[in-house]
Amino acid sequence: MASLPFLLFTIFLSLVASNALSPSSVASQQSKFWSQNVDNNMPQSIRSKLSPLSELETKAFTPLVSKQYFTSNPKFCTSANLVCASAVKPIPCVFYHEVHFTDKVTVPIEEADPWSFFRLSILKNGNKVTLPELDSKFPNRAFLPSQIATSFRLRESELQRIFPIALSIPSTKASVDMSLHHCDAPTVKGERRSCLKTLEDMIEFSRDSLGRKHLVALASDNTKVLGNQVVMVKNVIKPYKTEKIVACHELFFPFATYYCHMLPLTEVYGVDVINKRGAINKLFAICHTDTSSWTPNHVAFKLLKTSPGKGEVCHWIGEMDLLWVGYD
């Protein structure tokens, strides 16, 4: 005899297939939450991660995910746009050093993109600069609906239970392990951070961290066509005079997840660059003006031939990164 959970899931699939109900979109709810809390439009990088699930599917999956017997299946993974059975190449450690300042792991300088970090002095009109790779190295995944995301924690045991196939693939498990290590790492002085499984959580974390009435999200444009190109700096602006920003960087889990951290003494710059075809692209860069509490092993110090507390360290904002600033 079939188990009760299997029968319930079969009934759910038949309801969806027969259009017995007319489900509304979770993506529309996520978009509405954005418009109610963020003053500017949603970047395409985030729009591509909105959940394709319907309300009906979300209601059916939510109680199942929290049960010990539930493991991801093709229907769940396909409907939610998750990566449940694919090999994902681990991102080099240097990628994580862009956002992780306390890791004592030494990254060989030959593994580092030499253009990953720079000094503020290069951002001058007319200067030619070489950009690092800015496009995402991860397969696209959607955010989970809040109802599903809150039913489990970012712990290896729970991820192993829900996504056993993904974590049985060595390269994918290595990517997940690196993300978990990053989420569990200690903070530096003045840092507030969290790993966030939903779009709503990312917005709320940014708003609470900045403590301002209004919230704006900043994202670089057209980064796919710019990686490893020599471009000319056309215009540099410091768009928001604020002592605090929140930077959010994509990590790898089977679902979209962001590592967000608020750092004081960090400046954000908007930079118009002219690419080799003569087109103008808007990029954003952040400069950390206080590196005194960073590990001396940080690859930025090797590339820039400096040490903790000896000047600012800047880096570009990539395809899937977001910067959050607030104002009253």
MARTORDREN-328077 format. One record per residue (C-alpha): residue in three letters; z, y, x. Coordinates in Angstrom, 2 decimals. Layout:
N
<r ALA, Z Z, Y Y, X X>
...
//
This chain:
328
<r MET, Z 0.00, Y 0.00, X 0.00>
<r ALA, Z -0.91, Y 3.47, X 1.28>
<r SER, Z 1.95, Y 5.72, X 2.29>
<r LEU, Z 2.95, Y 8.68, X 0.11>
<r PRO, Z 1.96, Y 11.29, X 2.74>
<r PHE, Z -1.50, Y 9.72, X 3.01>
<r LEU, Z -1.94, Y 9.71, X -0.76>
<r LEU, Z -0.86, Y 13.35, X -1.03>
<r PHE, Z -3.28, Y 14.32, X 1.72>
<r THR, Z -6.12, Y 12.41, X 0.03>
<r ILE, Z -5.42, Y 14.20, X -3.26>
<r PHE, Z -5.46, Y 17.52, X -1.45>
<r LEU, Z -8.87, Y 16.80, X 0.09>
<r SER, Z -10.30, Y 15.85, X -3.29>
<r LEU, Z -9.07, Y 19.12, X -4.81>
<r VAL, Z -10.76, Y 21.14, X -2.09>
<r ALA, Z -13.97, Y 19.12, X -2.30>
<r SER, Z -14.19, Y 19.53, X -6.08>
<r ASN, Z -13.36, Y 23.24, X -5.97>
<r ALA, Z -10.63, Y 22.56, X -8.53>
<r LEU, Z -8.95, Y 25.69, X -7.25>
<r SER, Z -10.48, Y 28.86, X -5.88>
<r PRO, Z -8.47, Y 29.47, X -2.69>
<r SER, Z -8.22, Y 32.91, X -1.14>
<r SER, Z -8.60, Y 33.48, X 2.56>
<r VAL, Z -5.77, Y 33.50, X 5.09>
<r ALA, Z -8.03, Y 35.68, X 7.23>
<r SER, Z -8.03, Y 38.35, X 4.53>
<r GLN, Z -4.22, Y 38.34, X 4.57>
<r GLN, Z -4.18, Y 38.66, X 8.36>
<r SER, Z -6.69, Y 41.54, X 8.15>
<r LYS, Z -4.58, Y 43.23, X 5.48>
<r PHE, Z -1.45, Y 42.94, X 7.64>
<r TRP, Z -3.35, Y 44.53, X 10.50>
<r SER, Z -4.61, Y 47.44, X 8.40>
<r GLN, Z -1.10, Y 48.07, X 7.03>
<r ASN, Z 0.51, Y 48.18, X 10.48>
<r VAL, Z -2.14, Y 49.26, X 13.01>
<r ASP, Z -3.89, Y 52.63, X 12.96>
<r ASN, Z -7.25, Y 51.55, X 14.37>
<r ASN, Z -9.76, Y 48.83, X 13.60>
<r MET, Z -9.32, Y 45.25, X 14.72>
<r PRO, Z -11.29, Y 44.42, X 17.91>
<r GLN, Z -13.92, Y 41.71, X 17.64>
<r SER, Z -11.98, Y 39.58, X 20.12>
<r ILE, Z -9.14, Y 39.32, X 17.61>
<r ARG, Z -11.35, Y 39.14, X 14.54>
<r SER, Z -12.90, Y 35.98, X 16.00>
<r LYS, Z -9.44, Y 34.38, X 15.94>
<r LEU, Z -8.58, Y 34.92, X 12.28>
<r SER, Z -7.68, Y 31.72, X 10.51>
<r PRO, Z -10.46, Y 30.06, X 8.48>
<r LEU, Z -7.90, Y 28.23, X 6.33>
<r SER, Z -7.57, Y 28.94, X 2.64>
<r GLU, Z -4.23, Y 29.47, X 0.90>
<r LEU, Z -4.58, Y 26.05, X -0.69>
<r GLU, Z -5.12, Y 24.34, X 2.66>
<r THR, Z -2.21, Y 26.26, X 4.18>
<r LYS, Z 0.11, Y 25.17, X 1.37>
<r ALA, Z -0.96, Y 21.56, X 1.84>
<r PHE, Z -0.67, Y 21.49, X 5.63>
<r THR, Z 2.57, Y 23.48, X 6.02>
<r PRO, Z 5.05, Y 20.82, X 4.81>
<r LEU, Z 3.13, Y 18.10, X 6.65>
<r VAL, Z 3.23, Y 19.80, X 10.07>
<r SER, Z 7.02, Y 20.02, X 9.97>
<r LYS, Z 7.39, Y 16.28, X 9.35>
<r GLN, Z 8.02, Y 13.93, X 12.24>
<r TYR, Z 5.23, Y 11.61, X 11.15>
<r PHE, Z 2.50, Y 14.28, X 11.21>
<r THR, Z -0.09, Y 14.35, X 13.97>
<r SER, Z -3.20, Y 16.49, X 14.02>
<r ASN, Z -6.31, Y 14.93, X 12.54>
<r PRO, Z -9.99, Y 15.97, X 12.50>
<r LYS, Z -9.65, Y 17.60, X 9.08>
<r PHE, Z -6.69, Y 19.74, X 10.12>
<r CYS, Z -8.23, Y 20.71, X 13.46>
<r THR, Z -11.66, Y 21.52, X 12.07>
<r SER, Z -10.36, Y 23.41, X 9.03>
<r ALA, Z -7.95, Y 25.48, X 11.15>
<r ASN, Z -10.38, Y 25.96, X 14.09>
<r LEU, Z -8.09, Y 24.39, X 16.66>
<r VAL, Z -8.81, Y 22.60, X 19.94>
<r CYS, Z -7.32, Y 19.15, X 19.44>
<r ALA, Z -9.52, Y 16.72, X 21.37>
<r SER, Z -11.39, Y 18.67, X 24.06>
<r ALA, Z -10.91, Y 18.83, X 27.81>
<r VAL, Z -9.84, Y 22.33, X 28.84>
<r LYS, Z -10.17, Y 23.30, X 32.47>
<r PRO, Z -6.90, Y 24.68, X 33.84>
<r ILE, Z -7.05, Y 28.35, X 34.70>
<r PRO, Z -6.31, Y 29.10, X 38.38>
<r CYS, Z -2.77, Y 30.28, X 39.10>
<r VAL, Z -4.08, Y 33.70, X 40.05>
<r PHE, Z -4.95, Y 34.31, X 36.39>
<r TYR, Z -1.31, Y 34.01, X 35.45>
<r HIS, Z -0.23, Y 36.22, X 38.33>
<r GLU, Z -1.94, Y 39.07, X 36.51>
<r VAL, Z 0.87, Y 38.98, X 33.95>
<r HIS, Z 3.66, Y 36.99, X 35.58>
<r PHE, Z 5.64, Y 38.89, X 38.18>
<r THR, Z 8.53, Y 36.53, X 39.00>
<r ASP, Z 6.69, Y 33.29, X 39.80>
<r LYS, Z 7.61, Y 32.10, X 43.28>
<r VAL, Z 4.49, Y 29.92, X 43.54>
<r THR, Z 2.34, Y 31.08, X 46.43>
<r VAL, Z -1.33, Y 31.47, X 45.51>
<r PRO, Z -3.69, Y 31.05, X 48.48>
<r ILE, Z -5.61, Y 34.27, X 48.87>
<r GLU, Z -8.89, Y 32.33, X 49.04>
<r GLU, Z -8.31, Y 31.25, X 45.41>
<r ALA, Z -7.93, Y 34.82, X 44.23>
<r ASP, Z -10.71, Y 37.00, X 42.89>
<r PRO, Z -10.69, Y 39.81, X 45.48>
<r TRP, Z -11.31, Y 42.38, X 42.73>
<r SER, Z -8.47, Y 41.25, X 40.43>
<r PHE, Z -6.14, Y 44.08, X 41.49>
<r PHE, Z -6.75, Y 47.59, X 42.74>
<r ARG, Z -5.12, Y 50.92, X 43.49>
<r LEU, Z -5.37, Y 53.89, X 41.18>
<r SER, Z -7.28, Y 55.85, X 43.81>
<r ILE, Z -10.52, Y 53.95, X 43.07>
<r LEU, Z -10.67, Y 55.33, X 39.52>
<r LYS, Z -12.58, Y 58.47, X 40.41>
<r ASN, Z -15.76, Y 59.72, X 38.79>
<r GLY, Z -18.78, Y 58.56, X 40.77>
<r ASN, Z -16.98, Y 55.75, X 42.57>
<r LYS, Z -18.66, Y 52.34, X 42.64>
<r VAL, Z -16.32, Y 49.44, X 41.98>
<r THR, Z -16.75, Y 45.68, X 41.71>
<r LEU, Z -15.26, Y 44.18, X 38.57>
<r PRO, Z -13.58, Y 40.76, X 38.46>
<r GLU, Z -14.44, Y 38.14, X 35.86>
<r LEU, Z -13.31, Y 39.65, X 32.57>
<r ASP, Z -14.54, Y 37.13, X 30.00>
<r SER, Z -12.29, Y 34.49, X 28.48>
<r LYS, Z -12.08, Y 31.11, X 30.17>
<r PHE, Z -10.66, Y 29.40, X 27.09>
<r PRO, Z -12.47, Y 27.87, X 24.10>
<r ASN, Z -12.10, Y 29.92, X 20.94>
<r ARG, Z -9.18, Y 28.95, X 18.71>
<r ALA, Z -7.81, Y 30.60, X 15.60>
<r PHE, Z -4.33, Y 31.90, X 14.94>
<r LEU, Z -2.22, Y 29.64, X 12.79>
<r PRO, Z -1.04, Y 30.98, X 9.43>
<r SER, Z 2.56, Y 32.17, X 9.68>
<r GLN, Z 3.77, Y 29.45, X 7.31>
<r ILE, Z 2.48, Y 26.71, X 9.63>
<r ALA, Z 3.40, Y 28.41, X 12.91>
<r THR, Z 7.06, Y 28.80, X 11.96>
<r SER, Z 7.39, Y 25.07, X 11.26>
<r PHE, Z 7.43, Y 24.10, X 14.96>
<r ARG, Z 8.43, Y 25.56, X 18.33>
<r LEU, Z 6.52, Y 25.94, X 21.58>
<r ARG, Z 8.12, Y 22.91, X 23.16>
<r GLU, Z 6.34, Y 20.08, X 24.94>
<r SER, Z 7.89, Y 17.42, X 22.71>
<r GLU, Z 6.72, Y 19.11, X 19.50>
<r LEU, Z 3.26, Y 19.85, X 20.86>
<r GLN, Z 3.01, Y 16.24, X 22.02>
<r ARG, Z 3.90, Y 15.06, X 18.53>
<r ILE, Z 1.43, Y 17.28, X 16.70>
<r PHE, Z -1.43, Y 17.24, X 19.24>
<r PRO, Z -1.16, Y 13.84, X 20.99>
<r ILE, Z -4.89, Y 13.51, X 21.69>
<r ALA, Z -5.19, Y 16.94, X 23.31>
<r LEU, Z -2.15, Y 16.36, X 25.51>
<r SER, Z -3.41, Y 12.93, X 26.55>
<r ILE, Z -6.31, Y 14.64, X 28.36>
<r PRO, Z -5.02, Y 15.47, X 31.86>
<r SER, Z -6.79, Y 18.83, X 32.26>
<r THR, Z -5.80, Y 20.00, X 28.80>
<r LYS, Z -2.19, Y 18.96, X 29.32>
<r ALA, Z -2.17, Y 20.81, X 32.64>
<r SER, Z -3.31, Y 23.96, X 30.83>
<r VAL, Z -0.60, Y 23.56, X 28.19>
<r ASP, Z 2.05, Y 22.88, X 30.85>
<r MET, Z 1.06, Y 26.04, X 32.72>
<r SER, Z 1.33, Y 28.06, X 29.50>
<r LEU, Z 4.77, Y 26.61, X 28.75>
<r HIS, Z 5.90, Y 27.41, X 32.28>
<r HIS, Z 4.73, Y 30.95, X 31.80>
<r CYS, Z 6.54, Y 31.32, X 28.46>
<r ASP, Z 9.80, Y 30.00, X 29.92>
<r ALA, Z 9.75, Y 32.06, X 33.12>
<r PRO, Z 12.44, Y 34.69, X 33.73>
<r THR, Z 11.72, Y 38.34, X 33.05>
<r VAL, Z 11.68, Y 41.16, X 35.56>
<r LYS, Z 13.85, Y 44.26, X 35.31>
<r GLY, Z 13.14, Y 46.19, X 32.12>
<r GLU, Z 10.68, Y 43.62, X 30.76>
<r ARG, Z 10.75, Y 42.39, X 27.15>
<r ARG, Z 8.43, Y 39.51, X 26.42>
<r SER, Z 7.58, Y 36.67, X 24.06>
<r CYS, Z 4.94, Y 34.00, X 23.48>
<r LEU, Z 3.55, Y 34.52, X 19.98>
<r LYS, Z 1.74, Y 32.02, X 17.79>
<r THR, Z 0.56, Y 34.36, X 15.04>
<r LEU, Z -1.23, Y 37.67, X 14.72>
<r GLU, Z 1.59, Y 38.99, X 12.56>
<r ASP, Z 4.17, Y 38.14, X 15.23>
<r MET, Z 2.14, Y 39.94, X 17.88>
<r ILE, Z 1.96, Y 43.09, X 15.79>
<r GLU, Z 5.66, Y 43.01, X 14.91>
<r PHE, Z 6.70, Y 42.35, X 18.52>
<r SER, Z 4.60, Y 45.31, X 19.70>
<r ARG, Z 5.94, Y 47.62, X 17.02>
<r ASP, Z 9.56, Y 46.66, X 17.65>
<r SER, Z 9.19, Y 46.89, X 21.43>
<r LEU, Z 7.62, Y 50.34, X 21.36>
<r GLY, Z 9.90, Y 51.70, X 18.63>
<r ARG, Z 7.34, Y 54.22, X 17.35>
<r LYS, Z 6.06, Y 54.99, X 13.85>
<r HIS, Z 2.39, Y 54.36, X 14.62>
<r LEU, Z 0.71, Y 51.54, X 16.51>
<r VAL, Z -2.72, Y 51.45, X 18.21>
<r ALA, Z -4.44, Y 48.46, X 19.84>
<r LEU, Z -6.74, Y 49.00, X 22.82>
<r ALA, Z -9.37, Y 46.49, X 23.98>
<r SER, Z -12.15, Y 46.59, X 26.57>
<r ASP, Z -15.76, Y 46.48, X 25.33>
<r ASN, Z -18.58, Y 44.05, X 26.21>
<r THR, Z -16.76, Y 42.40, X 29.08>
<r LYS, Z -19.03, Y 39.33, X 29.06>
<r VAL, Z -21.88, Y 41.29, X 30.65>
<r LEU, Z -19.76, Y 43.03, X 33.28>
<r GLY, Z -17.97, Y 40.30, X 35.21>
<r ASN, Z -18.48, Y 40.46, X 38.99>
<r GLN, Z -20.83, Y 43.44, X 38.62>
<r VAL, Z -20.82, Y 46.59, X 40.68>
<r VAL, Z -20.45, Y 49.48, X 38.25>
<r MET, Z -20.07, Y 53.23, X 38.62>
<r VAL, Z -17.06, Y 55.03, X 37.22>
<r LYS, Z -18.35, Y 57.75, X 34.88>
<r ASN, Z -15.18, Y 59.03, X 33.26>
<r VAL, Z -11.46, Y 58.30, X 33.52>
<r ILE, Z -8.93, Y 59.31, X 30.90>
<r LYS, Z -5.29, Y 58.56, X 30.37>
<r PRO, Z -5.60, Y 58.12, X 26.59>
<r TYR, Z -1.93, Y 57.99, X 25.64>
<r LYS, Z 0.97, Y 59.75, X 27.30>
<r THR, Z 3.61, Y 57.06, X 26.89>
<r GLU, Z 6.19, Y 55.54, X 29.17>
<r LYS, Z 6.02, Y 52.16, X 27.45>
<r ILE, Z 3.13, Y 49.88, X 26.58>
<r VAL, Z 2.87, Y 46.30, X 25.39>
<r ALA, Z 0.25, Y 44.11, X 27.06>
<r CYS, Z -0.82, Y 40.86, X 25.40>
<r HIS, Z -2.69, Y 38.15, X 27.28>
<r GLU, Z -4.15, Y 34.94, X 25.88>
<r LEU, Z -2.57, Y 31.64, X 26.91>
<r PHE, Z -3.89, Y 28.17, X 26.23>
<r PHE, Z -2.47, Y 26.05, X 23.45>
<r PRO, Z -4.54, Y 24.17, X 20.84>
<r PHE, Z -4.14, Y 27.28, X 18.64>
<r ALA, Z -4.42, Y 30.97, X 19.57>
<r THR, Z -1.29, Y 32.17, X 21.36>
<r TYR, Z -0.55, Y 35.38, X 23.23>
<r TYR, Z 1.95, Y 36.21, X 25.95>
<r CYS, Z 3.08, Y 39.75, X 25.16>
<r HIS, Z 5.36, Y 41.83, X 27.31>
<r MET, Z 6.65, Y 45.36, X 27.25>
<r LEU, Z 7.01, Y 46.96, X 30.64>
<r PRO, Z 8.33, Y 50.43, X 31.37>
<r LEU, Z 6.74, Y 52.60, X 34.05>
<r THR, Z 3.26, Y 51.34, X 33.24>
<r GLU, Z 0.28, Y 53.60, X 32.63>
<r VAL, Z -2.89, Y 52.87, X 30.68>
<r TYR, Z -6.29, Y 54.34, X 31.51>
<r GLY, Z -9.56, Y 54.37, X 29.62>
<r VAL, Z -12.52, Y 54.04, X 31.97>
<r ASP, Z -16.18, Y 54.58, X 31.10>
<r VAL, Z -18.36, Y 52.63, X 33.52>
<r ILE, Z -22.13, Y 52.52, X 33.93>
<r ASN, Z -23.52, Y 49.02, X 34.49>
<r LYS, Z -26.65, Y 48.06, X 36.43>
<r ARG, Z -28.80, Y 48.55, X 33.32>
<r GLY, Z -27.57, Y 52.08, X 32.82>
<r ALA, Z -25.47, Y 51.27, X 29.74>
<r ILE, Z -22.01, Y 52.76, X 29.35>
<r ASN, Z -19.07, Y 50.46, X 28.64>
<r LYS, Z -15.49, Y 51.39, X 27.79>
<r LEU, Z -12.89, Y 49.44, X 29.74>
<r PHE, Z -9.13, Y 49.73, X 29.91>
<r ALA, Z -6.93, Y 49.32, X 32.93>
<r ILE, Z -3.17, Y 49.35, X 33.38>
<r CYS, Z -1.25, Y 50.43, X 36.43>
<r HIS, Z 2.26, Y 49.16, X 37.11>
<r THR, Z 3.97, Y 52.01, X 38.91>
<r ASP, Z 7.18, Y 50.13, X 39.77>
<r THR, Z 6.69, Y 46.76, X 41.50>
<r SER, Z 10.07, Y 46.70, X 43.23>
<r SER, Z 11.30, Y 43.68, X 41.23>
<r TRP, Z 8.13, Y 41.60, X 41.64>
<r THR, Z 8.15, Y 38.49, X 43.79>
<r PRO, Z 6.82, Y 39.14, X 47.32>
<r ASN, Z 4.55, Y 36.12, X 46.73>
<r HIS, Z 2.54, Y 37.97, X 44.09>
<r VAL, Z -1.13, Y 37.69, X 44.97>
<r ALA, Z -1.67, Y 41.41, X 44.30>
<r PHE, Z 0.36, Y 42.27, X 47.39>
<r LYS, Z -1.84, Y 40.02, X 49.50>
<r LEU, Z -5.06, Y 41.48, X 48.16>
<r LEU, Z -3.89, Y 45.07, X 48.46>
<r LYS, Z -2.00, Y 44.51, X 51.75>
<r THR, Z 1.21, Y 45.95, X 50.40>
<r SER, Z 4.66, Y 44.78, X 49.27>
<r PRO, Z 7.10, Y 45.19, X 46.37>
<r GLY, Z 7.89, Y 48.80, X 45.56>
<r LYS, Z 5.17, Y 50.18, X 47.85>
<r GLY, Z 2.90, Y 51.89, X 45.36>
<r GLU, Z 1.22, Y 51.04, X 42.08>
<r VAL, Z -0.72, Y 47.87, X 41.24>
<r CYS, Z -3.55, Y 48.12, X 38.70>
<r HIS, Z -5.71, Y 45.56, X 36.93>
<r TRP, Z -8.42, Y 45.55, X 34.28>
<r ILE, Z -7.95, Y 44.40, X 30.70>
<r GLY, Z -10.15, Y 41.39, X 30.00>
<r GLU, Z -12.08, Y 40.15, X 27.01>
<r MET, Z -9.18, Y 38.66, X 25.07>
<r ASP, Z -6.42, Y 40.99, X 26.26>
<r LEU, Z -4.87, Y 43.71, X 24.14>
<r LEU, Z -2.87, Y 46.79, X 24.98>
<r TRP, Z -0.53, Y 48.28, X 22.40>
<r VAL, Z 0.65, Y 51.87, X 22.44>
<r GLY, Z 2.78, Y 53.74, X 19.94>
<r TYR, Z 3.17, Y 57.34, X 18.83>
<r ASP, Z 5.11, Y 59.30, X 16.19>
//
